[in-house]
Amino acid sequence: MASIVVNPGSMAFKVDTGEMAGDKVIYKTASLGSVRGDADPEALALIAEKAGNVLNGAVDQVTLRRPEILDY
C-alpha cells in the first residue's frame, strides 16, 4: 500500500525593511530550515509571529515548503 510521507521543510519570511526605493518597498528574505513536516498551523503561526520580533522589519508573508515523498 502506498502512502505519502511529509519530510521536514522550511519557512521563508518576506520581511518589509521599512525602506523605499522610489515608490517600491524593499523586502528581504530570511529562512528557517528543518521545520517538522507534521507541525500544525497554529505552531507555524507562532513561529512566524516570533520571527517578526527577531528579524529587522515586519514579516509581510510566510511561505511554507514541506516536501512530500510517495512511499510505495
N, C-alpha and C positions, 0 to 999 in steps of 0.2 A: 504494500500500500504506500502510495506517495504522500509526502507531507511537505509543508513549507516551513523552513527554519529561518527565523529572523536573527541575523547576526548583529553584533554591536555596530553602531553607526556613528554619526557625527551631527553636531548642530552648528550652523553658520549664522552669525549675528551680523545683521546690517546695521551699522552704527552711524547715527547722524552726528557729525563732528561739531555742528553749530557754526560751521564756516560756509561761506558762499564763494562761488567762482562765477562772477557776473550775476546771472539770475538763477543759477543752478546750485542746489545743495551739495556739499561734499560729504560723501559717505566713506567709511572704511569698513573692512570686514574682519571679524575675529571668529575663530573656530574652536570648538571643543570636541575632541575625539573620544572614542571608547564609551559612547553612550549606550547603555543597555538597550537591547532590542525590544525587550518587553516592558520598558518604562511606560507608565501611564501618562496621559496628557497633563494631569494636574502636577505631577512631579516635574515634567518638562517645562511647564509654565513657571514653576517656582525657580528653576534654573535660569530661565530667560529673565525673570524679574531680578534675581540676584546678580546676574551678569551685567544688567544695566546699572547697578550700583557700583560695579567694579571697573567697567570699561569707561574710557574717557569720552562720554557722549551718551545720548539716549538711544536705546535699541529700537529701531524702526520696524524691523522684520526679522523673523527667525525661520530658517529653512532646516528641516529635519531630513536626514538621509539615513534610512535603515535598509541595508542590503538584505534581500530575501534569497534564500537558496532552495531550490527544489531538490528534496531528498527522495530518491526513488531506488 
